């Protein structure tokens, strides 16, 4: 009588069946709070590689259905209106104002070895953030985020990787937003300015 040895983790599995990959659990525990300022109610702000450049002050917003690019990043990437494709659906800003986008552009967002093509909606309004990445990016990457733990976790090459939030940047963005005096930005700027 012969007995087949099963690799650890395959106990109880029929040796003739193909090996089942053990799925990674993307979750958070109290250990993931180490290195964060607690308690807090900070949003999650990270640095991401967008269009080949390391971009700071990117907000991760799992409550948003679209990715947004603000003027600082648009100008920093030396983009022109010719680089944009039309995007005709208006958006609603944090203040509740209707914003007409300048257009849309697809750019690669790299996290470690993973690259996701993201459709950014370009808007010409003030924000202390350079961009917002949202559910489409999170879902394509297979990621989960936690504002409490100030992290994004995602699977890559058989392991769980993470992106750490930057609470210092988050708080600087909050101060900048509070100090910003809103004006009717769209009427002050000439058409086509960014």
Secondary structure, 3 states (H helix, E strand, C coil): CCCCCCCCCCCCCCCCCCCCCCCCCCCCCHHHHCCCCCCCCCCEEEEEEECCEEEEEEEECCCCCCEEECHHHHHHCCCCHHHCECCCCCEECCCCCEECCCEEEEEEEEECCEEEEEEEEECCCCCCCCEEECHHHHHHHCCEEECCCCEEEEEECCEEEEEECCHHHHHHHHHHHHHCCCCCHHHHCCCCCC
